[in-house]
Amino acid sequence: MNVQRSSNGKMKGKELITVGIFSAIYFAINLVFMVLGGLHPIIWILMPAFIALFTGVPYMLLCAKVPKIGAIMLMGLITGIIY
C-alpha cells in the first residue's frame, strides 16, 4: 500500500496543535540559551551558534511532521508574538 502525504490544502486541527507544541519547544530552548548568555561574555558571543544548533532539531521535526504551506510562518509568528 502506497500512502502519500499531501502538501496541499489547509492545516487541520491536529497539525495546528503540532505547530503550537513545536513552537513552544523552540521558544523554551531559545530562552534557555538567552538566559545562559547573561552568565558570561563568551557564552553571549557564542549564543547565536548554540541557539541555531539546538533549535534546529524542533524546526526540522516540524518540517517533517507538518509538510503544509504556512507551518513555518505560523511557527515564526507564534515565536514573535511570545517575544
N, C-alpha and C positions, 0 to 999 in steps of 0.2 A: 504494500500500500504506500503510495507516494503522497505525502501531505506537504503542501507548500504554504508558507506564510504569505499573506497578502499585505503589502505595504501601502495599499490604497485605502481610502476611507477615513472615517473619523475614529478617534480613540474611544474605546468603551470604558466603562467604569473601572474594571479591573486594571486596565492599562493606566488610567489616571491615578489610581491608588499606587501602582508600582512607581510611577514618576514621582509622586509625593514622597514615598519611602526612600527612594534613591536620592532625592534632593535633600532630605533630612540627614541621611548618612554623609553625603557630600559636604553639607554645611558643618556637621559635627567634626569631621576630620579637619576641615579648613580652620574651624575655630580653635581646635587643639593646637595646631601649629602656629596660629596667630598669637595665642596666649604664651606658648613656649618661646616665641620670638622676642617677647619682652624680658626674658631672663638674661640673655647675654647678646652682645652685639654681633658675634659670629653667627649665632642662630638666626638673628634678624636678617643678616645678609643672605644666608642660605635658605631662608623661609620660602621664597617662591619655588625653588627647586624641590624642596620637601613637599610642599603643597601639590605641585604638579605630579610628583611621583605617586603620592598616596591617594590623591583624589582621582587619579586616572582609573583606578580599579572600579569604583562605583559608576563612573562615567561610561566606561566600556561595557560594564554589565547592563547598564540602562540601554545602551545602543543595541546590545544583543537581544534583550528581552522585549523592548518596545520598538520595533522597526517601522514606526509611523512618522510621517512628516509632522514636525512640530513638537516632538517629545523633548528634544534637546533645548528648543527655545523655551518650552514650559519649565524645564529644569532651571535654566538661567533666569527666567522671570521669577520663580519661587525664591531662588537664592538671592536675587537682587532685592526683592521685597523684604526678606528677612534682614538683610544688611541695612 
